Amino acid sequence: MHPLLTAPTDAAKIRDVLKEGLVCHAAYIDTTSTPARPLSVPMVYGFEPSVGTTEVGTLYLHGTKDVPKYPDPSRLQHLVAQAGDSGLPVCLTVVVPDSLIVGRSAFHSSIAYRSVVVHGTARLLKPEQRAAALKRIVEHVIPGRWDDTRHPNTGELDGDESKDQFGTVVLRIDANTSNSTVKQRAGGPTHEDQSDLELDYWVRASPTCPGVTLLAWPRRQGRGGTGRTNMTRARGRAAALAGAAAVIAATTLAAPTAAAEAAGAGGGITGQAPCPEAPEFLCGTLTVPLDHSGATPGTLDLRVAVTRTTAAPRGDLLFLTGGPGQPGVPAMRRTASSLEPVLKDYRLVMFDQRGTGKGALQCPGLQEDMGSSDLAVPRRQSVTDCAAALGPDARFYSTADTVADIDLLRRALGARRLTLDGVSYGTFTAQRYALAHPTRVARLVLDSVTPRRGMDPLDLAALPATARILRTACRATGCTTDPAEDLAATVRRYGNGAQILSALTGYEFADPDYGGVPDILHEAAAGRPEKLQDFFDLVHREIDTATAEEISQGLHSATVCADSHFPWGTTDTPVEGRAAALERTRKRLTAEQTWPYDPKTATGLGSLLVCLDWPRQPVPPTPPDHLGLPHVPVLLLGGDRDLATPYELMDEYTEFAHHPRKVIVPGAAHSVQNRAENPAGREAVHAFLLQ
C-alpha cells in the first residue's frame, strides 16, 4: 500500500505537472477501423498555463498534414480535421517520475510519481495561429530555444510537394479543473509489515535517472548459501550503473570525479599538521576544482580540521556552519566543546567552504553595509562593485559547488558515509548533499532549519512569526505592553519594517529575550522614534559588524543569488524586468501574510535587493519539490525565540523527511547547539547521535 494524493480540483498542482512533463500520451478512438479501436500515441507537447483556480491552460500538439503518398485515416490529426468545429474527444496523460521506492519487500516497492489526465477536446488551430503554438512547444521542451533557431518556413508550415514537405497542423486542447485530474504518489515505503522492519535490507527513495536501476540486497548471508555469488553480481551491476549515474550527476548536484582529477584536485588532505589556532586538532588542505564541470580551469584550497580521534566506531561527523559565508575551521574548538560527549564515537570534521575564511571573497563596500546581516539594506553601488569584483567566477560559489566539494572531502577522509550536523544555512547544505548523495549519509542533525528550497527572499515565515516571538519573550520578562501591536503601529507610521526586522534578527544573537525591545517599540508607536534609531545604530555597530574572514558578504551574495528563487524567477532571468516583477509581487501580498509588518517590508529586505541587481548568470538545477530526504534518522532542532529561522519552518519537513524527530527548545534563539543557555538542545543532539 502506498499513499496516493488525488487533487482533481487543484489547478496549481495540475499546472505544475504539465509544466514539468515533456511527453504526453494522446489517446482517442479510431472510428475508421472496424470495429472501432482505441489508440494511444506518445507526443511532445507545448503548454500555455492560465492563471486562476479553475482554468489550467492550453496544451498544443503538432504533426504533419495528411500525406497523399502515405494515407493513414487513423492518424489523430486526420480525425480531428474530419471532426470539424466540434473537435475530437481525447485523453492526454502526462507522468513525471520523481523517485524509485525500494522497500524491504517486493510488495512495498514502487515508484513515486505525479501524473495528470486531461479529458478534453482536440481542435485544429487556424493557420495564422500555428507559429505561436509551435513556439510554445519548442519553449516548453527547451526554454529560450525559439530565439536561437531558424523559424518554420512556408514549406514546413503549408507544404511544398516538390520538396516532399506536406505542411504542419497544430491541435489545441483546453484543460481545466472540471476535465483534468492530478495524482501524486510521494514518500518512501509505507505500511510495511512489522516483521519486515527487522530485515537487514537496503531501503530508500532515490531520484530517478534515465537508464539507472536501483538495487537492494541483504548485507548478511541469505538463505540457501553464503550469499557471495549474489553479492558479487550485485556489486558488479552497481559498479556498472555508477558510471551512468556519474554522467547524469554532471548536470545535477554531484561532482564529476573526472573534473577533480583533471584539475589535480580531490586527491586527499595535504599538509596535515596541528592547527595553529587550536593545536589539539589536526589541520590540512583539500584542493578542489573551481569548476566541477571541468570547463573552466583552476583550483581552490579549502582548510580542513579534524579531531585527533584514534578510533571512531560511528565514523565521521561533518559539522556545517551557516551564512552562507561563515568558515568552519575557526569554530572547531567551540563546536568540539558542544559535541564533546559524542566524540569518543565520532571523528569531528569541519572545513572552510569555498569563498570563506582565509579564502574569503572580498567585497569591502558590501561588507561594510551588511556585516554579518542577511537583511540589512546595502547601497546599490556596493552591490555593483561586488558583482564586478567577483566577475563571471561568481557562478562557481553556489551550494551545488559546495555539495560537490563535500563529496571530495568524504573521499579524502576515506569515509563511506557521513553524519551531517548543520546549523542555519548549514542545514540547507546538508539537505542538498543528502539529495545528491543519498547513500553517503548516515544521519542528519538540522539545527535552525532553513526552508527546504533555500532562503525565502520575502521572509514570509519570519514576518508573522515576529508577533509570536516578541510576545513570548515579553511574557517571559514580564513586560506590560503588546510588542506586536506596537511594531505594527511603528511600521504604519514610519514604513521602516525592513530595518526593524533586520535589527531584531541581529539582536537575537545578543539577547534571546529581546530585552528592552518592547519599550523601544512602544515609544516609537507613540511617535517617539529616538530610542528605535539608537537601537538600529547599536545593532549595526556592535552586533552585525564582521570582517569578510568571519562571514563573507561576497560569498553570501554569490551563493544566495545562485541558489534562490525570486519573484522574477532566478538569477538567470534578465535584469530588465526584475523590478517590475517585484512590484507586482508587493501588490499581491496581503496583510495576513506580512503582519505585523507590511508588504513593502517583504520586498525591501537586503538579500533580495542584492540579487535584484545581480548580473544575469547560469544557475544550478533545483531538485524536484517532491524528492524527499533519504530514509535515515533526522533530528530537527529549533528555538522558540529564533526569528532568523522560525520553528514554523520545521512543519514542511513532515513530508520531506522520514519520521523526523523534532525538538523545540524554550528560550533559545538561532543556532541552538552553540548559543542556547538551555542545554536541552545539546542533550537531544547527543542522544540522537549515540542512539
N, C-alpha and C positions, 0 to 999 in steps of 0.2 A: 504494500500500500504506500502511496506517495501523496503528499499534499498537493492539491491542484487548485489554483486560484482561477475562478472564472469571473470575468467582469464584463458582461455583454454590453453595458451601457457606459463604459468609461472611455470617452473619446480620446483622452490624452494617452492612455495606455495603448489603444489601437494605433494611434498615430506613431507612437514610439517604435512599435514593432515594424510598421510599414516603412518608417524612415531607415531603420537599420537593416532590413532584409534586402536582398539583391535579386532573388529569383522567386517567381510565383508559379504555382501550378494552376492553369486555367482549365476548368472542367466544364463540359457542355454536352448536350445531347445531339448526336449526329442523326438528323432526321432523313438524310439522303440514303441511308442504308436500310436494308430490310432484313430483320427487324431493326428498329432504331437502336443505336448503341451509345453508351457513354464514352467520351474521350477525355483525356487529361493531357495537357501539353505544358512542359516547363518553358517559361518565357522570362526574359529580362523585362523589368517594368520601370516606369517612372512614377513618382508620387508628388503631387502638389497638395500639401497639407492645408486644411482650413483652420479657422480659429473659432472656438466656441465649444459648447457642451454637447451638441448633437451632431453637427456636421464634422465628419472625419477628414475628407479630402477627396481628391480625384486620382485614380490610377490610369496610366496610359500603357497600352501595349501596341507593338508595331509589327508589321510583316509586309511581304510583297503582295502586290495585287495579283489577281488571277493570272496564271501564266498559260497562254493558249497552247504552247507546245506540250505542257505537262498539266493537263486539267486535273483538279482534285476537288470535287464538290464538297468533301467533308472538312475542308480547311476552315478554321474558325472565322477568318476574315471574310471568306466567301459566304458563310451562313449569316454573318452579321449584315453583309451587304444585301443579301436576299431578304432579310427581315425588315429592311427599310427603317422608317422613323420609330417603329415600335421597339426595335432593338432585339437582342437575343439574350435570354437568361443565361448567366454564367455563375460559376462558383470559383472564386480565387482563394488560394491558400498560400500563406507566407509563413515560413517557420524559421526562427532564429535559435539555433542550439547554443546553450551557454556553457554547459559542463557535463562531463560524464560522471555519473554517480556509481561509485564502486563500493558495493556493500559486502558484508561478510558472507552473505548467501546470494545465490544467483537470483532468487526471487526478489530480493530487495535492491538489486542493481538496476540502474535506469539511466535516463538522460534528462537533464534539466533543460527546458526549452520554453520559449514563448512563441505563440502562434496566433495568427489572425485568419478568420474565414469571412469572406465577403460574398454574400448572395446578392449580386447586382445585375444590372442590365448593360450589355456592351452595345455601344453605338458608334458609328463611323464619324470621325471628325470631318469638317469641311476642309477642302484643300488648303485654304488660306490659314487654317489653324494648325496644320501639321508641323511646321517648323518650330513653333513654340513648344509643342508637345514633345518633339524629338529632342529638343534641348533639355527638357525635364528628364527624359530617360538617360541621356548622357551624363547630366549633372548628378543624377541620383547614384549612378554607378561610380563615377569618378568626379567628385566635386571640383569645379574650376576648369574642367577639361574642355568645355564647349568653346571657350575663347582661345584655346590653344590648338584648334583643329580646323581643317577646311570644312565649311558647312555644306550640307547636301546641295547638289546641283539639280538642274531641271530634269536631267535624265534619271537621276536617282529618285526624285520625287514623283515625276509624272510618267516616266518610262521613255525608252528610246530603243526600239526593237533592233535598230541597226547595231547597237552595242550590247544586245541581249540584256537590256535593262527594262524591267517591267513595272517600275513605279512602286510607291510605298503607300500603304494605308495605315492610319493610326486609330486605335479604338479607345474609347473613353468609358470608364466605369466609375460612377459616383459611389462613395462609401459614407455611411452614417451609422449612428448607433442603433437604428432600427433594422439594418440589414447586415450588421457586422458583429462578430464576437471575438473576444480575445481570451486566450488561456495562458496561464503561466504555471510552470512546474518549477519550484525553487527548493533550495535546501539540499541536505545530504540524505543518506539512507535513514528512513524513519520507520517507526513501528516494528523495529527488529525484535525477534524473539529474544526473551531474556537470556536463554541458554546460549544464543549466538554471540552475545556481548562478551562472553569469556573466551571465544575463539581468537587465536592469535593470527588473525588475517589483517592484511593491509586494507584500510578503508579510508576513503576520502571523496571529495568532489573536486574535480580538476577542470581547468579550462579546456574546451575542445579545440583541437588544432587539426586541420585537414591532413589526413594520412597518418595520424598518430593514434595508436591503440594503447589504452592503458591496461596494465596487468595487475592482478592481485594474487599473492601467493602466501602460503603459511611460512612463518620464519622458523618453525620447528619441524621435526620429522613427520611426514604424513603417513597415512595408513598404507600398508602393503609394500614396505620397503624403506630404504634410507632417505628417500626424497632427493638424493643427489642428482639423479638424471633430470628430474623436473626442474630443479633449481638451476642447473646448468643451462637448460634450454631457455628458461625464463630470463636468466641474466643475459644470454646471448641475444635474445629478441629485444630485451630492454636496451641493450647497448646499441643495436641497430636503430631502434627508434630514437635514441638520444640524438643521433645525428640529424634526423629530420626535425626534432624539437629545437635543436640549436639554430637551424636555419630560420624557423619561424620566430624564435626568440629575438632574432636580429631586428625584427620590426616591432617588437613589443618592449617589455621591460628588462629582459635578461641581457647579460653581457656576452657577446661573442668571444670565445676563447681565442680565436684567430687574431682578433684585433689586439688583444693584450700581448700575444706572442710576437706579432709583427712590430709592436712598439717597444719590445723588450721590457714589458711590464707584467706585473702579476706573478712573478716567479717566486716570491717569498718575501719575508720581512727581513730587511737587511740592516746592518749596523746596530745590532742589538747590544744595549748597554744600560746600566742603571739610569733611570730618568733624572735629569739634572734637578728638577723641582721636587721630586719625590723619589729618592733613590731606593726605597723599598719596592718599587715597581720596575719592570723592565720595559724600555722603550726601543723602538726601531722605526723603520721606514717601509711603507708599502708603495711601490711605484705602479701607477695605473695609467691607462691611455687617457689623453684629453678627450678624445672622441672614440667611444666604444664601437662605433661602426667601422673605424679604421680609415674613413675617408679623409680626415684631417689629421696630419701628423702632430706629434707632441705627447708629452707625458706630464703627470703631476705626482709629486711626492707627498704622501699623506703620513702624518705621525701616528703611531700606534703604541698603546701602553697595555701591558698585561700584568696580572698578579703573578708572583713567583710561586705558583702552586705546584707542588711536587706530584700530586695526584688529584684528579678532578673526575670522580666517577660519573657525574652528571654532565660533563662536557663543558663547553664554552658558553658563557653568559655575556652577550654583547649589549652594552648599555648605550642607548642612542639619545643624544642631547637634543635640545629644542632650537627654536628660532623660527625659520631656518637662519643659520649664521653663527651658531654657538659651537665652539670647538669641544672636543671630548677630553683630550689628554689633561688640560689644566684642572678638570673636575674629578680626576681619578681618585685622589685621596678622599675627598668628601663622599664620593659615591661608594667607595670601598668601605668607609665607615658605616654608611647607611645599610649596606648589604652584608656586613661582617658575619652575621650568623649563618649565612649560606656559603661562604667562601671556602669551607672545607670540602664542599661538594662540587663547586664550580670554579673554573678559571675566569675571572672577570677580565673583559676586554673593552677598551674604549679607543676611539680614534678621532682624529680631526677630519671631518668630512670636507670634501673638496671646497675650496674657497673660504675656509675658516682658519682660525688660529694663526700660526706663523705664515701660512699661505693665504691669508685673508684677502678677498677682493677689496680694493681701496676706492672709496667714493667719498672724499672728505666733506663735500657740501651736504650730501645726504646723511652722512654720519652725524654731522653737527645738528641737522634739523631733527633727526628721528632718534638718535642714540640707540637705546635698546627697545624702543616702542615699535609696535606693529601699526599703530593707528595715528600717530602724530602726523599732522599735515605738513608735507615738505614744500619748499619753494620749487616752483616749476623749473627754474634754471638748474637746481640741484639734480633733478631727475634727468634733464637733458645732458648735463655734464657727466653723470654716472653712466648713462647708456652709451655715450660717446667713448668714455674711458674703457668700458668693457668690450665694446665693438661686437663683431659677429660671434666671438667666442662665448658671449653670454649664454647662448643656447646650450652650452655643454655643462650647465650648472643646475639642471633640473633634478627632481627627486629620482627620476628614472636613471640618471647617471650615477647618483649615489647608491641606488639599489645594485647596479652593476658593480660598483666598487666593493660593496659589502660581500658580494659573492666571490670576488677575487680575494678578499680578506679571509673569507671562510676557507677557501682552498689553501691559502698561505698558512693558515693555522693548522691545517690538516684535519679539520672538523667535518664530520659527515652531516651533522645538523647543528643549528644554533638555537639557543634560547634567547629571545629578544626582549629587552626591557626598555621601552621608550617613554619619554616624557614630552608632552606637548607635541610639537612638530615631530619629535622622535616617534610618536605613536603612528603618525601618518607614514613615515619612512618604514617602520616595522610592518605595517599592513601591506604596503606596496611590495616589500620584499617577500612577504608570505604569499601574496598573489602571484608573483613572478616565479618563485621557487618553493612551491608548497611542500615538496618532500624534504626540504632542507631546514624546516622549522620544527623544533621540539615543543615549545610552548611560548606564549606571548603574555607579557605584562604591559598594559596600556594605561599609563598614568596621565590624567588630564587630557582626555581624548579629543582629538580634532574631528571635524566632520569627515566621514569616510571618503568623500570626494575631494577632500582638501579644504583649504581655507575658504570660508564663505566671505566674499568681498563686501557683502552688505551686512555681515554680522547679525543676521536675523535671529540667532539664538541668544546672543548677549543682550540685545536691546530689551526684550521683555524680561529676561532673567535679572536685569538690574534691579527691578522692583522687588523681586523675591529676596535677592541677596542683601540689599540695603535694609529691608525690613527685618530680615533675620538677624543681621548684625545689630540693628537698633534695639531689638528685644533683648539681645544678649548683653548689651551695655547699658540698658535702662534709659534710653533717650525717650523723650516725650512727644516728638514730632513724627510726621509721616514723611520720611525722606523721598519716597517715590512720588507722592503728590507734589512735594516741593521741587523735585527735579523736573517734573513735567511743567510746572509753572515757570521755572527758570528758562527752560528751553523755549517755551512760548514767548517769553519776554525778550530773550537775547539771541535766540537762534544759534546757540553755541553747543549743540548736542554732541557733535563730533569731538570737540575739545574736552567736554566733560567725560565722555566715555573713555577717551584716551587717558586722561588723568586718573580716573578711577581704576582702570585696568593696570596702570603702573603702580598705583598706591597700594593695591592688594598685596604686593610683594613686601611692603614695609609693615603693613598693619591689616591683617585679615578681618579685624573688627571695624575697619574704616572709621577709626576714631576721629571725632571732630567733623566728619563729613556731613552728618545730618544738620548740625548747626550752621555750617557754611551754606548748605543748600537752602535752609530756612531763611537765612539772611538775604540771599540772592533772590529768592522768590518774592520777598517783600520789597525789592527794589534797591538792595544794598549789596552790590556785587564785589566790593573791595576784597573781602576775605576769599572769595572764589578765585579772583585773579591772583592773589598771593598763593593759593593752593596750586594753581596751574604752574606758577613760577617755581614753586618748591619741587614739584614732581619732575619738571624738566631739568632743573639744576641738580637735584640731589639723587633722584631715583632712576630716571630714564637715561642719564648720561652713561656712555660706554664707548670704548675705543673699538676700532674695527677688529682688533685681535680678540676682544672679548665677545663681540657679536657683530658680524659684518653686515652692514646695511646694503652693501653692494651685492653680496651673496643672497641676502634676504630678498632683494628686489628681483634679481635674476631668476631665482627659484620660484617665487610666488607668481611672477608674470609667465613663467613657462608652464606651471602646473595648473593654474586656476581657470575656472570658467566664470566669465563676467557677463554683465547684462548685454554686452556687444558680442559675446562669443568667446574666443580665445585670443591670445596674442598673435595668432596667425590671421587675425582679422585686420583689414586696412585701418590705419589710424583715423582717416577721414570717416566720419560716421559714428565713431565710438561715443562721442559726447552726446549726440542726438539720441542714441540708444539708451544711454544712461539717464537722460532726461525723461524719456518715455517710461523707464522703469520707476523713476521717482514719482511720476504722476499716477502709476498703477498701485503703488504701495499704500496700504491702509493704516489708519491709526492703531488698529488692533495688532498689526504686525510690528509696529515700531514703538508703541507707548512703553515707558514714559518719555521717549524721545519723539522725533518727528521723521517723516520720510527723508527730509534733507540730511538728517544725520546719517542714515544708511548709505546714501550716495556721496557722502563727503568725507569718508574715512581715508587715512593716509595710504594704506597698502593698495586700495583701489585706485586712488588718484595717481600713484606712482605708475601703475600699469596702464592707466588711461592714455598716457603719452609715450609709453614704452614703444620702441620701434617694432615694426612687424617682423616676426621671425617664425621659423618652423617650431612646432611644439610636439612633444612625445604623445603617443596614443594613450587614451584613458581606458582602464579595464572596464568591461561591461558592468553596468549597475547591478545586474543580477548575479554576478560572480561573488560567492561568499568566501570567507577565510577557510583555510584547510581545517580538517577536523582534529585540532589539537587543543589542549586546555588553554583558556583565555581568561585573564583577570582584568577587569575594568575598574579603575581606581579614580576617584574624584573627591573634591572637597565641596561642601555646601556654600563656601564663600568665593568660589572660583568664578570670576567674571570673564577671564580670557577664554576659557573653555568650559562653559556651564555644564553641570552634570546632566541637563536635559539631552545633551548630545549622545549620551550613552544609549538612549532609547532605540536609536536606529540600529544598534548592534545586536538587538534581539534576533533579527533575521540574518544579519551579516555574519555572525559568529556562531559556533556550535555550542550551545548551552554555556554562555559566558557567565562567570561569577562576577557580581557587581558589588563594590564596596564604596559607600559614600561616607567620608569622614567629617563629622561635625567640627566646625570651627576652622577647617583647613581651606586654604585658598589654592592657587595654582602650584603645581609641582609638589604633590603630597609627600613623596618619599624623602625629598631633600629639604623641604621647608616647614612642614607641619609640626607644631608642637605636640599635637595629639599623636601618640605612637601607633594608633590603631591601623593606619595605612601601611606602615613599615612591617608591622607584625603580620598583616594579611599577606603581604608580598613574601615574607619569609616562609610562612606556612604553605603558600601556594607553590613556591619553588621547591620545597622539600617534600611535598605530599607524594 
